[in-house]
Amino acid sequence: QADDALTINLDQSDEAAHPALRIVGVELWEAVKQRQGEIEADPRVKAIKETKFWEKRRKKHLLTGLAFCGTCGGPLATVGRDYLACSAARKLGTCTHRQSIRRNVLEDAVLDLLRRRLMQPDAVAAFIKSFSEAANAEAGAVEEARTRLQAERGKAVRKLTGFYDAIAEGHSYPRPSNAARRTRSADRRSGCQALRT
């Protein structure tokens, strides 16, 4: 009978069914919830939350988010204070690699490999060459788009000048539809914005 009193269905959210489980009184609970709502509604709090500052926080350790299990490819997670282990093995049980490794041992091994292998002159030269090629290709594409947009802008300016001259002289020209003008204008604006970013 005593065991039945301790059994709680966690899916059941009826607080009245288990009043003995309350840690604080209903009045205090309601006052706290009201205060939390006021804090959430404060414009300063909203502005701070919109910045998502927690996503921009610097990583505390060198390999955070960069170390993966050699058996299953799952991410290594912190175990205790100084160890890393396969999260799939520890949390899900879907990996057989249950050993952990000290964080500083893994970081030292990675840094040593970087020193010995990547800082070789030929590896550095290959990296610089591929990086330069990629940067030049991107710069070329941006310059090509900029040139095309400048040509379109020049064409539009010449057309407008012609329209102004024609209107000043009393001529009339067939006008493009409003929808066509809006579409062309939106296309040009989006092209200019893409170049700015």
C-alpha positions in Angstrom: 0.0 0.0 0.0 2.9 2.4 0.8 4.5 1.7 -2.6 1.3 2.7 -4.3 1.3 6.1 -2.6 4.8 6.8 -4.0 4.0 5.7 -7.6 3.4 8.8 -9.7 2.4 9.0 -13.3 4.7 11.6 -14.8 2.5 12.1 -17.8 -0.3 13.2 -15.5 -0.3 16.9 -14.9 -3.2 17.1 -12.4 -1.7 18.9 -9.4 -4.8 18.5 -7.3 -4.3 14.7 -7.4 -1.0 14.9 -5.5 -1.1 18.0 -3.2 1.5 16.5 -0.9 4.1 16.7 -3.7 4.0 20.5 -3.8 7.2 22.1 -2.7 5.7 25.7 -2.4 2.2 26.9 -1.8 -0.2 27.8 -4.6 -0.1 31.6 -3.7 3.7 31.7 -3.9 3.7 29.7 -7.1 1.3 32.0 -8.8 3.2 35.1 -7.6 6.4 33.7 -9.0 4.8 32.8 -12.4 3.3 36.3 -12.6 6.8 37.9 -11.9 8.4 35.6 -14.5 5.7 36.8 -17.0 6.6 40.5 -16.2 10.3 39.8 -16.7 9.7 38.1 -20.0 7.5 41.0 -21.2 10.2 43.6 -20.4 11.5 45.2 -23.6 15.1 45.0 -22.4 14.8 41.3 -21.7 13.2 40.7 -25.1 16.1 42.6 -26.8 18.7 40.6 -25.0 17.0 37.3 -25.9 16.8 38.4 -29.6 20.6 38.8 -29.7 21.0 35.0 -28.9 24.2 35.8 -27.0 24.5 32.2 -25.9 25.2 31.1 -29.5 28.1 33.6 -29.8 29.8 32.4 -26.6 33.4 31.3 -27.1 34.0 27.6 -26.7 35.6 26.7 -23.4 37.7 23.8 -24.8 39.8 23.4 -28.0 37.9 20.5 -29.5 34.4 21.4 -28.5 32.1 20.2 -31.3 35.1 19.0 -33.4 35.9 15.5 -31.8 34.0 12.5 -33.1 34.0 8.7 -32.3 36.2 6.6 -34.5 33.8 3.7 -34.4 30.3 5.3 -35.1 31.2 8.9 -36.1 29.0 10.3 -33.2 30.2 13.3 -31.3 32.4 13.0 -28.3 30.7 14.5 -25.2 32.1 15.6 -21.9 32.1 12.9 -19.2 32.9 14.2 -15.8 35.2 17.2 -15.7 38.2 16.0 -17.7 37.1 13.2 -20.0 35.5 12.8 -23.4 33.6 9.7 -24.6 31.2 8.7 -27.4 27.8 10.1 -26.6 26.1 7.4 -28.7 27.8 4.8 -26.5 27.1 6.5 -23.2 23.7 8.0 -23.7 22.0 5.9 -26.4 23.9 2.6 -26.2 24.1 2.4 -30.0 27.9 2.3 -30.2 30.3 -0.3 -28.8 33.1 2.1 -28.1 32.6 2.8 -24.4 36.1 4.0 -23.5 36.7 7.5 -22.5 39.9 9.6 -23.0 41.3 12.5 -21.0 40.6 15.8 -22.7 44.1 17.1 -22.4 45.6 13.9 -23.8 43.4 14.2 -26.9 44.1 17.9 -27.3 47.8 17.4 -27.0 47.7 14.7 -29.6 45.8 16.8 -32.1 48.1 19.8 -31.6 51.1 17.6 -32.0 49.7 16.2 -35.3 49.0 19.8 -36.5 52.5 20.8 -35.7 54.2 17.8 -37.3 52.0 17.4 -40.4 50.3 20.6 -41.3 53.1 23.0 -40.6 55.3 21.3 -43.2 56.3 23.8 -45.9 54.7 21.8 -48.7 51.4 21.4 -46.8 51.3 25.2 -45.9 52.0 26.0 -49.6 49.2 23.7 -50.8 46.8 25.3 -48.3 47.7 28.8 -49.4 47.4 27.9 -53.0 43.9 26.3 -52.6 42.7 29.2 -50.4 43.9 31.8 -52.9 42.2 30.0 -55.8 38.9 29.8 -53.9 39.1 33.5 -52.8 40.0 34.6 -56.4 37.1 32.6 -57.9 34.7 34.1 -55.4 36.0 37.6 -56.0 35.8 37.0 -59.8 32.1 36.0 -59.5 31.3 39.1 -57.4 33.1 41.4 -59.8 31.3 39.8 -62.8 27.9 40.3 -61.1 28.9 43.9 -60.2 29.9 44.6 -63.8 26.6 43.2 -65.1 24.5 45.3 -62.6 26.5 48.4 -63.5 25.8 47.8 -67.2 22.1 47.3 -66.4 22.1 50.5 -64.3 23.7 52.4 -67.2 21.1 51.1 -69.6 18.3 52.1 -67.3 19.8 55.6 -66.8 20.0 56.0 -70.6 16.4 54.9 -71.0 15.2 57.3 -68.4 17.2 60.1 -70.0 15.5 59.3 -73.3 12.1 59.2 -71.6 12.8 62.6 -69.9 13.9 64.1 -73.3 10.8 62.6 -75.0 8.4 64.0 -72.4 10.1 67.4 -72.6 9.7 67.4 -76.4 6.1 66.2 -76.1 6.5 62.7 -77.5 4.7 59.7 -76.0 6.0 56.2 -75.6 4.2 53.0 -74.7 4.7 52.4 -70.9 5.6 48.9 -69.5 3.1 47.5 -67.2 3.4 48.2 -63.4 3.9 44.5 -62.7 6.8 44.3 -65.1 8.4 47.4 -63.7 8.1 46.1 -60.1 9.6 42.8 -61.0 12.6 44.4 -62.7 13.1 46.7 -59.8 12.9 43.9 -57.3 15.4 41.8 -59.3 17.9 44.7 -59.4 17.5 45.4 -55.7 18.1 41.8 -54.7 21.1 41.7 -57.0 22.6 44.8 -55.3 21.9 43.5 -51.9 23.6 40.2 -52.7 26.7 42.0 -53.7 26.8 44.0 -50.5 26.8 40.9 -48.3 
